Amino acid sequence: MLVRLIGLMVLLTVFLAACGGSEPYHETFDSPGNWSTDNDSEVRGEVSNGVYEFEIKSDDLTTWTTAGQEFSDGWYEVEATQIGGPDNNLFGLLFRVDNETDNFYSFQISGDGYAWIGRYENGGNTAATPIIGDWWFESAAIKQGAGLTNRLKVRAEAGNLIFYVNDQEVGRITDNSFTKGDIGLIAGSLGQGGVLVQFDNFKVTPLGE
């Protein structure tokens, strides 16, 4: 079951059995694996045809899924493609996710060329706090609109975090709030529903490899 956030209220929770992961990880989404899925009147999230696809049907809805893994330091990266729907949206990756508290770091972009980098605490029910910029910030590194793939990448070494879009740095920060945890994907509508995004090739590479 996916986790969903409307405004500041968490509607659903997710349970996944975490497992350790110190080796390189590469998810091609050729099979469902441990990724949570769902399909109802508000959102569809599923592994299909070699990608993880999110369809956000409702207005002002954010949802995410996690993999049931655990990592700490390393390179985190994923390919993200907006397939359709309004450009006023959000999609990206999560890392150092605590599935019990729903605390995590989130790196999001939008189809109209903005980025949001920050922390969620209690799934955003307590706080969604930007750690770079005041909130969303514009970035020329982002390929805008449907049909274009953006590669999001994070270098995490202890509290030193560096964020990239298409190999261009878009921000760096030292933040020691979360040290390890699961990985995930996030998507949402920032107004009108109908957002459709796909993810592929989620990789975690230990530093030095």
N, C-alpha and C positions, 0 to 999 in steps of 0.2 A: 504494500500500500504506500502511495506517495504521501509526502508531507506538503501541506498547502497553507498558504498565508494570505488572508484577505484583510487588508488594513493592518491591524495589530492583533488579530485573533488567529491562533493556530487551530485549525479545524480537525486535522487528523494527525496521528502519530505513526511512526514506523518502527518496526523491530527488525533488526538484522544482527546476525551473529558475526561479531568482528573476528577477524583472524589476522595474525601477524604478517608483515610484509617488509622484509629487508632486502629482497632481491629486486632487480628491475621488473617493472610491471608494464604490460602493454595490452590494453583492451581494444579489440577490433570489432566488438559487438557482432561477431559471427554466430554467437549463441547467447541466450539471455543471461547466463551466469547468475550472480547473486543480486543483480540490479533489480530494485523494486519497480513494479509496473502497476498500471491501473487504467481504466477506461470507463468514464461515466459522463454525465451531462456537463461537467465543469472542465475536465481535463483528460487527455489521453497521453500516457507515457508508456512506450513499449520499445523493445528491441525488434527491429524488422529490417530485412534486406541489408544487413551489415552496418546499421547505424542505430543509435538510440534517438527516437523521435518524440518530441514533445509537441502536443497540440493544446494550446491554452484557449479553451472555448469561452470562458467567462471573462467579464470585464474586471479589471483591477485584481487579478489573481496571480500570486507567485507560488511556484511549486518546485520541489527538488526531489532527487533520488540519490541514494548512496550505494556503494559497491560492496560493503561488508569487508573492508580491508583496514589496515593500519599502517601509517607511514609517519615519518618525522621529517628529517632533513632530506633535500633532494630537489630535482627539477620536476615540476608538474606541468603537463601540457595537454591540450586537447584541440581538435579541429571543430569549429562551430560554424554552421551555415544556416542563415535564415532562408527558409523555403518560400514562405508566403505570409500574408497578414500585414497589419500596420507596422511601420518602422518604429513607432513609439512603443518599444518593448524592452525586455532584458533577457539575456542568456549568457551563461558562462560556467565557471567551474567553482567547486568548493574544495577546501583542503583543511586538514586537521579538525575534522568533524567529530564531536562527541555525540554519539547517537542517543545517549541517555539524557543529556541536558539540552541538545540542539544548539550547542555553541560551535561556531566555526568561522573561518575566514572565507570570504566570497569575492571573486573577481568577475565582474559582469561588464558586458558591453551592450549597446543598443544598435538597432538597425539604422538609426539616424546619426551615428558617429560619436556617441558619448560612452564614457566608462565610469564605473562605480567600483571602488575597492574599499573593503571594510570588514567589520566583525558583526556577526549576528550572535546575540545572546538570547537563550531561551527561544530559539527559532525566530527572533525578531519580535517576539511578544514583549520582551523586556526592553531590548534595544537593537537597532540596526545602526551601527556607528561607522561613518567613513573614517578611514585612517590615512587617506591621501585626498587632498582637496576638501572642500566644504560639503560636497554632496556629489552629484554627477558632474563630470568635467569633459569638455570636448577634446577629441584626439584625432589628429590627421592620420594616425596609423591605422585606423579602423576602416575597412572596406564597407561601404554603406549599401543597404538595400538587399533585395532578395537575390538568391542565386550565387552569392559570393561567400567564399570561405575565409574565416579569420582564424588564425592560430593563436590561442592564448597560452602564455607560458609564465611560470613563476619559479624563481630560484629562492628556496627557503633554506637558510642555514641558521639554526637556533632562532633568534628574534630578527635576523636580518632578512628582509623580504624584498625582492626585486620583481617587477611586473613588466611583461612584454606583450605587445600585440604585433603579430607578423614580424617578429625579431627586432622590433623597435621598442626601446624602453619607454614606458609611460608613467613610471613612478617607482620610488623605493622608500622604505620606512624601516625603522627598528621598532618592533612590537613583540613583547614576550607574553601576550595573553594566553595563547594556546601553543602547545609544544608538539603534539602528535595527534593522530586520529585518522578517521576515514576520509575518503575522497567522494566527490559527488558532482552532479550536474544540476543546474538551476535554470529555470525559464519563467517568464511572466509577461502579463499584459499590464501596461502602465496607463490603461484607459480602455480602449475597445478591445474585445477578445478577437479570436481568430488567428492568433500568433502560431506559426508553425516553424519549428527549428529542428535541426538534426545535428548530432554529435558523432564524431568518429575518432579513433586512434587516441584514446586517453592513455598517456604514458607517465610513469613515475620512474625517474632514474636517480639512483643514489649519487651523491656528489663524488666526484673523482672518477666516474665511469663514463 
